Amino acid sequence: MFVPHTDTEREEMLRAIGVDSLEKLFEAVPSKYRFPKLDLPKALSEMEAMQQLSDLAFANESARDLVSFLGAGAYNHYIPAAVDSIISRGEFLTAYTPYQPEVSQGTLQAIFEYQSLITSLTGMDVSNASHYDGATATAEAAVMAYYNFRGRRNKFVISPSVNPQYRETLRTYLQGHDKIALVGDAKDADPLLKPEDLYGLIDEDTALVIVQYPDFFGRIFDYTALAQKAHEVGALLAVVINPIALGMLKTPGEFGADIVVGEGQPLGIPLSFGGPYLGIFATRSDFIRKISGRLVGETVDGQGRRGYVLTLTAREQHIRRERATSNICTNQGLIALASTVYMSLLGKNGLRQVAELCYHKAHYAAEKIGSIPGFDLCANAPYFHEFMVCCPAPVEEINSLLLEQGILGGYDLGNDYPSLKKHMLIAVTEMNSKEDIDALCEILEEVNND
Amino acid sequence: MTEPTIYELSSPGRRGVRYPDSDVPQAPLPTDFIRKDLPMPELSELDVVRHFTNLSKLNYSIDGGFYPLGSCTMKYNPKVNEQTARLPGLAFTHPLQPVETVQGDLALMFELQEWLKEISGFASMTLQPAAGAQGEFVGVMIIRAYHLSRHDTKRKKILIPDSAHGTNPATSAMAGFDVVGVPSDARGNVDLEELKKVCDDQVAGLMLTNPNTLGLFDENVLEVIKIVHEAGGLIYGDGANMNALLGIARPGDLGIDVMHFNLHKTFSTPHGGGGPGSGPVGVAKHLADFLPAPIVDIIEEGDEDTPPLYGFVTPSKTIGRVKSFYGHFGMLVRTYTYIAMHGPDGMRKIAENAVLNANYLLSLVRDKYHLAYDRICMHEFVVEGHWGDAPEVHALDISKRLMDYNFHPPTNYFPLIVPEALMIEPTETETKQTIEAFANALNKIADEAHSDPQLLKDAPHNTPIGRLDEVRAAKELVLCCWMPEQNA
């Protein structure tokens, strides 16, 4: 399909190689298994493929066709047109990892700016070039902490209010290390515990304490005292953030966090059914040489002109091989670029405005839902743009009712927390108008009347 | 020439995007939690667009020219893929929507799983891994889980041939294994005698890159697999070089137990300046229960009138989740589009012409460059970028000089078993004329290396910036910039 050769050219090439057929090039392949017949559908033209994919797209109802109040780790935000226009440029889209800096300054400077923006946003000293997503960035934080203590500290304390998928991912990443214990989110733990409830678990064997801000239930806590507790015994604190929340909220840096990780999807990345997203990873300068993943640094060329290169590569898998602490090769290049363009377009005031729009609309929605008989707001703490509602009926039933009216309801917390059956997690962003919220409430009122 | 940073372009009060005013009453802000300052740049939309457009012009790309980066399969990335991935019905579905509302997404994923299984000869497939390196991790964790499920706890070793990909040792270590190297023989195959010596009852598996990083198909592949299997180990296939095997051989048929794909290599999804990748993993039947959860399956069979209902299932002995949600869906849409447009014959044509192009290019440069292993190659080949009679010139100098001829350099210094390696992969989408032009440049540089070595040492001469001081970058470590007032 995308092979340009004519038959004549192909023959000329075979002659130059010194073989008389294409088949001759494959004689090293065991003959018994050579040239299998593949049972695949017959090739489509571009026009037919476009139609087939359009049909598949049409079989979905997207968050843009519906009014969405679904979050729980992926958020429906407006993406300014310039974001996609920039990342669609072939010069960015079809380049690879910038191994050759002389012909990759565009990608390198963009990553350097990404690192800078993440540093500004999180209040940390240094950011890497990104990880795969929030879940893997969280796992990489634990791996970094583990190696920071050279394997001498084996306990990881994690709050049950950290995104359940991040906790699952972390468990998978640490499986190969038999001695490691992950505590804090046992099945019988109170999912809504407060930061101070974790103090008792932190001891001299603790490498890292992991909490989320806002947490999975949307709540915001001050982690200053938790950071102190961790530091008193020499442990580190990692905070999982939502970058939009940091448009208005205090940074984890101000709490004394050592590592900040998070899902960068809200920064101009489409929902895209769960990926590709963006793993934010930032830390204090003490740990620069222990960060996994790519880092871009500023330097000069022979004539003193400013330029950028991949740096500290000696930490990476292709040099350290089995002594590397991570096998990561790439970052989320293009997605990090999208977030860089997004943050540049919104800037200081735009980011603050989006954060406040989310905050005010969520609070309007929460107050209104909380006043519907049968629905209770169970947030016992300040919250940002997501909040938990205790419902008078199973969440699945309520969501079916909402879907009939074109509304995508909140997340069913009973999926992950048996004690939170009939609890719905509702996310509100700048995309939700007052009318949307009022419509949601009208339907919820009917639920209770049934 | 130097483009200012986004911070240097900032002007207080400028806005690049406006949002509607709030239509709800203001809630009191949580004053204890409000940040004092947000030290981020302020620019207009044109400032931003011009800045990134200027930056883009400093990049080399496939759209702009030939990119023969060995092991990376820098083939053309069809534009239609970008359009299909952006169809609003696909791009704006939330991963936690009720499955009834995302049957299009799930049908696409299910069918793609089936296609990848058919192409590779595996029984089951996960689309979850975010990149090839994560696919490797999944594969090795599956090997670990398999042995543990049989209470075979002594298998702590992973064997890695010296012609394997660089990530393999790091991956094995991440999964808690000890790494044992296996040398290559004189033809670039895994050395069978050496392999037998290290195959014992502690071997969990062997990670096989085939074709290997020399671009050679292991002539003893069936024997290698047999030896490891007889020792009770499993074979991990590194699918990074799958572009050479589409429609040529199915790794599952050869006896490989588990393998990852790199969709961004073999199936034309864009490399994006270093990601996102996508690394689905296929497994033979005996490993299906260990795949990461969840995977897409039919949860209610359909009939003539109604399509089946797709949903998610959890394999019974799953190693767990390795990332949020289900994989890099956007990359899966591009891959689906690409495979749909090729069909069975198109698949084989990809591999045949990738191998044709590599061998043709090799035939054009073999007189001037020393070839470590002189055989018919697969989709790529490795030459030595060094000559005894031009001792001051190294592979890196050749690479830098290629930029002056408007080509992207090959991969340098990998694989480690070839001194001064230049690893060259032209891919099937390049024309005969492009390959000839590149060969001419390489041959001319070989002459220059002898007649004017300093020309190479000082290269590149025609790029936006010269060779950069990497030592200074690592020593002074400037990893971010700040708002100008913060520098004070």
Interface residues (C-beta under 8 A of the other chain):
Chain A: M1 F2 V3 P4 H5 E9 R10 E12 M13 L14 A16 I17 G18 V19 L22 K24 L25 F26 E27 A28 V29 P30 Y33 R34 F35 P36 K37 L38 D39 L40 P41 K42 A43 L44 S45 E46 A49 M50 Q52 L53 S54 D55 L56 A57 F58 A59 N60 E61 S62 A63 R64 D65 L66 S68 L70 A72 G73 A74 N76 Y78 P80 A82 D84 S85 I86 I87 S88 R89 G90 E91 F92 L93 T94 A95 Y96 T97 P98 Y99 Q100 P101 E102 V103 S104 Q105 G106 T107 Q109 A110 I111 F112 E113 Q115 S116 L117 T119 S120 L121 V126 S127 A129 S130 Y132 D133 G134 A135 T136 V143 N163 Q165 Y166 E168 T169 R171 T172 Y173 Q175 G176 H177 D178 I220 D222 L246 G247 M248 L249 K250 T251 E254 E263 P270 L271 S272 F273 G274 G275 P276 Y277 I288 R294 L295 V296 G297 E298 T299 V300 D301 G302 Q303 R305 R306 G307 Y308 V309 T311 L312 A314 Q317 H318 R320 R321 E322 R323 A324 T325 S326 N327 I328 C329 T330 N331 Q332 G333 L334 I335 A336 L337 T340 V341 M343 S344 L345 L346 G347 K348 N349 G350 L351 R352 Q353 V354 E356 L357 Y359 H360 K361 H363 Y364 E367 P382 N399 S400 L403 L408 Y411 E430 S433 K434 I437
Chain B: M1 T2 E3 T5 I6 Y7 S10 R14 R15 G16 V17 R18 Y19 S22 D23 V24 P25 Q26 A27 L29 P30 D32 F33 I34 R35 L38 P39 M40 P41 E42 L43 E45 V48 V49 H51 F52 T53 L55 S56 K57 L58 N59 Y60 S61 I62 D63 G64 Y67 L69 C72 M74 K75 Y76 N77 P78 V80 E82 Q83 T84 A85 R86 L87 P88 G89 L90 A91 F92 T93 H94 P95 L96 Q97 P98 T101 V102 Q103 G104 D105 A107 L108 W115 E118 I119 G121 A130 A131 G132 A133 Q134 E136 F137 M141 R144 G166 T167 P169 A170 T171 S172 A173 M174 A175 G176 F177 V179 L216 F217 D218 E219 V221 L222 G247 I248 A249 R250 D253 L254 S268 P270 H271 G272 G273 G274 G275 P276 G277 S278 P292 I319 G320 R321 V322 K323 S324 F325 Y326 G327 H328 F329 G330 M331 V333 Y336 T337 I339 A340 M341 H342 G343 P344 D345 G346 M347 R348 K349 I350 E352 N353 V355 L356 N357 N359 Y360 L362 S363 L364 R375 I376 S399 K400 M403 H408 P409 T411 N412 F414 E428 T429 E430 T431 K432 P460 T463 P464 I465 G466 R467 L468 D469 E470 R472 A473 A474 E476 L477 V478 L479 C480 C481 W482 M483
